[in-house]
Amino acid sequence: MVAVIYARYSDSKQDYNSIIGQLQVCHKFSEANGYSVLREYIDEAQSGKTDNRIQFKRMLADSRKKQFDAVIIYTFDRFGRNLRQSLNNESSLLDNGVIILSATEPNENTPAGRMQRNMQMTIAQYFSEELAQKVTRGHGVNAEAGLSNGGKPPFGYKLEPIGSTGKKKLIIDKEAAPIVKEIFTRYANGWRIYDIVESLNERQQKSARGGQFKKNSMSTMLGNRRYLGIYIYGDTEIPGGIPQIVDEDLFARVQARMRVNKAAPGHNRAKAEYILTPKLFCGYCRAMMIGHSTTKAKKGGSVYNYYKCKGSGGGKACKKKMVYKDTIEDRVVDECRKLLTPKNIRKIAKEVVRIAASFCSVTIKIATKPLSIVD
């Protein structure tokens, strides 16, 4: 009779040696019982709680071709840990004339043998669910104590072992934490993510993974509330659960700017500085005008910068054409200059002094003489 072997291990905590051991046992079983092995199907780091496994699905599909009579597995929990899915898949194999055989567990193809096999699958699901429950409970206890649940710590933190318990906690990485503050401060002060990334990479600063900084990971970092000292695990958030790196005011300023840039994505993405974003709006549909650039190969690869209505192009309703960046910015600057009369300049100066006084707690003396600020 012709058989195939299916082998699987669950996660990265195991390795390919697990597969090698399964295959050796399955091949010995096939030889002892007179089966000729046609091929092997192997799923690496795939959970048995789902049947969405590439090699497993291929094995089920190949069974319809009537090329083999049996599937040999190391134990029934390698076939699956979800009873309903396992029974459905077993039924599909039986419809195709294929039986399941375990190399290490009794499994006669009789009513009693099938009942025993179903009981073993039930036990496999029970242990899977029980283990998941224990792991979740343990992670919850770790979260309450501010201990690590595994995984790589965010940039700016590192793991410190706690005695000989095998547990670890997050502490501040004194070399990386100042860089985190620098990133947040620069972004809050108007730096683009692109420029921050370029600056860090030019200085050969390394990311949490030891490589260069990337724009996408930088965006994720700027939105990571863990830097406020919040321990986050699933839906659980524990303020003060880990050391704080970024203060609330700086974090809020960063989030406010990120919301603006999300509403006007061209401003954050473009290398040219679009000074009117997000202050310029379409005269037709009132949507925001965003930065847009094109490169024309026929003209020596020159880059042309425009403002483009968010509601136009790509089949959108607004028919507003793009406007040259320099043209519209020069026009706005010229109009602003017309407003800078001596009277308006004095009003602006007084307002600037008032705002500065509220932030700096200084005593302002305004006289007929030139404006002065005294501590």
PyMOL commands that set and color helices and strands:
alter all, ss='L'
color gray80, all
select helices_A, chain A and resi 16-32+54-63+76-79+83-95+111-145+177-188+193-202+215-222+225-228+248-263+265-269+297-299+325-339+342-360
alter helices_A, ss='H'
color red, helices_A
select strands_A, chain A and resi 2-8+36-43+70-73+99-102+157-161+168-172+230-233+236-239+289-296+302-309+323-324+363-365+372-374
alter strands_A, ss='S'
color yellow, strands_A
deselect
rebuild
show_as cartoon
